[in-house]
Amino acid sequence: MSASPFTEAELPPHVAMALWRGHALGRHDAPVWSSGYVDLDALLPGGGWPGQSLTEILQAPAMHAEWRLLSPALRICVAQGQVIMLINPPYEPHAVGLRQAGLAEQQWVCISPPAESDVVWSTEQVLKAGAATAVLAWLPPHVQPAALRRLQSCAARHAGPIFLFRPEATQAQPSAAPLRLTLSLDAQSQDVQVCVFKRRGPAQLHAMTLLKAWPSHVHPLVSKALQRQVSAPVPTPSTRHDHVALDRPAAIRQLARPGVVQL
């Protein structure tokens, strides 16, 4: 005879708090920070970006939407007195742009390890320091699963949120990060889509449009530029150019130059 199913009320409190069922969204006992997007918070265990845990964000190599995704949460971290640690960013942080996003240059520290092999080590040291920081680390393409397990072990003692950025091609590779998601572009609208494919709970089956292709303060400028491009007349070959003989190489070379050509 099979054993009768138990209820959470029959379990010790500390066990019941740690229990989650595969078909339901799990809880997160550590602090969380709202993502700033209601629809995304509903997909995250605990209702926000977790502390004391790794979050992996995977993107295509030429895509860098991490700042637009994380800026709302990072502003909350800064308001709480945390410092933002940037480890191995692919480009030099743009101070003016970050200031416009509410992240002044006095509120973040950039660490550029001399070699790819030092990136994971540097991230470990920041997590072990015990400081009140939000950590953003851009990992090299090839990271061993053992290194990710060490980072997750260190993350358990770090109070702030920890974000690891990796290539989209690593999605099928094993990772100790409890929360993993992809950022991609919609083929038609170019809007930014998010898909949470690993979490404490069922995987998200379909990507969700989260961000418009252009920030709200830039969209009017882009729209005007596109309108001008669409309304501009399509240049047509001059009828005078159509009569250039093929045995006139000098005139043909002149037609290849920019500007008005007098024949």
C-alpha positions in Angstrom: 0.0 0.0 0.0 1.4 3.4 -0.9 2.0 5.9 1.8 -0.6 8.7 2.1 0.4 12.1 0.8 1.6 14.6 3.4 0.8 18.3 3.6 3.2 21.1 4.4 1.4 21.6 7.7 2.7 18.2 8.8 6.4 19.2 8.2 8.7 21.0 10.5 8.6 24.8 9.8 12.1 25.0 8.4 11.5 22.0 6.1 8.2 23.4 4.9 9.8 26.8 4.0 12.5 25.0 1.9 10.0 22.8 0.1 8.8 23.6 -3.4 7.0 21.4 -5.9 8.1 21.2 -9.5 4.7 22.4 -10.9 4.6 25.5 -8.8 6.8 28.6 -8.4 9.2 28.2 -5.5 9.9 30.6 -2.7 13.1 32.5 -2.1 13.9 33.0 1.6 16.8 35.5 1.1 16.1 39.2 0.2 14.9 40.0 -3.3 14.9 43.2 -5.3 12.0 44.0 -7.7 13.1 44.0 -11.3 10.9 47.0 -12.0 8.7 45.1 -14.4 5.5 43.6 -12.9 5.3 40.8 -15.5 8.9 39.7 -14.9 8.5 39.8 -11.1 5.6 37.4 -11.5 8.0 34.9 -13.1 10.8 35.2 -10.5 10.7 33.1 -7.3 10.1 35.5 -4.4 8.9 38.2 -6.8 12.3 39.7 -7.8 16.0 39.3 -8.4 17.3 37.0 -5.6 20.1 37.7 -3.2 22.5 35.0 -1.9 22.1 33.3 -5.3 23.5 33.5 -8.8 21.4 34.8 -11.7 22.6 34.0 -15.2 21.6 36.3 -18.1 22.4 34.9 -21.5 22.6 37.0 -24.7 23.8 36.9 -28.3 27.4 38.2 -28.6 26.4 41.4 -30.3 23.5 42.1 -27.9 23.9 44.2 -24.7 20.5 44.8 -23.1 21.7 44.1 -19.6 21.7 47.8 -18.5 18.1 48.4 -19.6 17.0 45.2 -17.9 18.8 45.8 -14.6 18.7 49.6 -14.1 15.5 49.7 -12.1 16.7 47.1 -9.6 20.2 48.6 -9.4 18.6 52.0 -8.5 17.0 50.3 -5.6 20.3 48.7 -4.5 22.0 52.1 -4.7 19.2 53.7 -2.7 19.9 51.1 0.0 23.5 52.1 0.1 25.0 49.3 -2.0 27.9 49.8 -4.4 27.7 48.2 -7.9 30.7 46.1 -8.7 31.3 45.7 -12.4 33.7 42.8 -13.2 35.2 42.5 -16.7 32.6 44.6 -18.6 33.0 44.2 -22.4 33.2 48.0 -22.9 34.2 50.9 -20.7 31.1 52.0 -18.7 29.5 55.1 -20.2 29.4 57.4 -17.1 26.9 59.9 -18.7 24.5 57.2 -19.7 24.6 55.5 -16.4 24.1 58.8 -14.6 21.0 59.3 -16.7 19.8 55.9 -15.6 20.2 57.0 -12.0 23.6 55.4 -11.4 26.2 58.0 -10.7 29.8 57.2 -11.2 30.4 57.4 -7.4 28.1 54.5 -7.0 29.9 51.8 -9.1 33.4 50.3 -9.2 34.8 48.7 -12.3 37.3 45.8 -12.1 39.1 44.8 -15.3 41.1 41.5 -14.7 44.2 41.2 -16.8 43.3 37.8 -18.2 40.2 35.7 -18.7 41.4 33.2 -16.2 41.2 35.9 -13.5 37.6 36.9 -14.1 36.1 34.0 -12.0 38.7 34.5 -9.3 38.0 38.2 -9.1 34.3 37.5 -8.8 34.9 35.0 -6.0 36.9 37.5 -4.0 34.2 40.2 -4.3 31.6 37.7 -3.1 33.8 36.6 -0.2 34.5 40.2 0.9 31.1 40.4 2.6 30.5 44.0 1.4 27.1 45.4 0.6 27.4 45.2 -3.2 25.4 44.3 -6.3 27.7 42.3 -8.5 27.7 42.3 -12.3 30.2 39.9 -13.9 30.8 39.3 -17.6 32.3 35.8 -17.7 34.4 34.4 -20.5 32.8 32.0 -22.9 34.3 28.9 -21.5 33.7 28.5 -17.8 33.9 25.1 -16.1 30.9 23.9 -14.2 33.1 23.5 -11.1 33.9 27.2 -11.2 30.2 28.0 -11.3 29.6 25.8 -8.3 32.3 27.7 -6.4 30.6 31.0 -7.3 27.2 29.7 -6.2 28.8 28.6 -2.9 30.3 32.0 -2.4 27.0 33.7 -3.4 25.2 32.0 -0.5 27.1 34.3 1.8 26.6 37.4 -0.2 23.6 39.6 0.7 23.3 41.5 -2.6 22.1 40.4 -6.1 24.6 38.7 -8.3 24.3 38.7 -12.1 26.5 36.7 -14.4 26.5 37.5 -18.1 27.3 34.6 -20.5 26.9 33.9 -24.2 23.5 32.5 -25.4 25.4 29.5 -26.8 26.0 28.3 -23.2 22.3 27.7 -22.5 22.6 23.9 -22.9 25.6 23.7 -20.6 25.3 22.7 -16.9 25.2 25.5 -14.4 24.8 25.8 -10.7 22.9 29.1 -11.0 19.4 28.5 -9.7 18.0 31.3 -12.0 18.8 31.5 -15.7 17.2 33.5 -18.4 17.8 34.6 -22.0 17.5 38.0 -23.6 16.7 38.1 -27.3 15.3 40.4 -30.0 12.0 39.9 -31.7 12.6 39.3 -35.4 9.8 41.7 -36.5 9.7 44.5 -33.9 13.2 44.2 -32.5 11.8 44.4 -29.0 13.7 42.8 -26.2 12.3 39.5 -25.1 13.1 37.5 -21.9 12.7 33.8 -21.3 13.2 32.2 -17.9 14.3 28.7 -18.8 15.6 27.7 -15.3 14.1 28.6 -11.9 12.7 27.0 -8.8 9.5 26.0 -10.6 8.3 25.2 -14.1 10.3 26.6 -17.0 8.9 29.4 -19.0 7.9 27.9 -22.4 7.5 31.1 -24.4 9.5 34.3 -24.5 7.9 37.4 -23.1 8.3 40.9 -24.6 9.7 43.0 -21.9 11.4 46.1 -23.4 10.6 48.1 -26.5 13.4 48.3 -29.1 14.2 51.8 -28.1 14.1 53.5 -24.7 11.1 55.8 -24.2 13.2 59.1 -24.3 14.9 57.9 -27.6 11.9 56.5 -29.4 10.5 59.9 -30.6 13.9 60.8 -32.2 14.2 57.4 -33.9 10.6 57.6 -35.2 11.3 61.0 -36.8 14.5 59.7 -38.4 12.6 56.7 -39.8 9.8 58.9 -41.1 12.3 61.1 -42.9 14.0 58.1 -44.4 10.7 56.7 -45.6 9.4 60.0 -47.0 12.7 60.8 -48.8 12.4 60.4 -52.6 14.1 57.3 -54.1 17.0 58.5 -56.3 16.7 57.5 -59.9 19.5 57.5 -62.5 19.6 60.7 -64.5 18.5 60.4 -68.1 21.7 62.2 -69.0 23.7 59.4 -67.4 21.8 56.8 -69.3 23.3 58.1 -72.5 26.9 57.7 -71.4 28.7 55.5 -74.0 30.7 52.5 -72.8 33.7 53.7 -74.7 34.0 56.8 -72.5 35.9 55.4 -69.4 36.8 58.9 -68.1 33.1 59.9 -68.0 32.2 56.7 -66.3 34.9 57.2 -63.6 33.4 60.6 -63.0 30.0 59.1 -62.5 31.4 56.9 -59.7 32.5 60.0 -57.7 30.1 61.6 -55.2 28.5 64.9 -56.1 27.1 66.3 -59.3 28.8 65.3 -62.5 28.7 67.6 -65.5 28.9 65.8 -68.9 
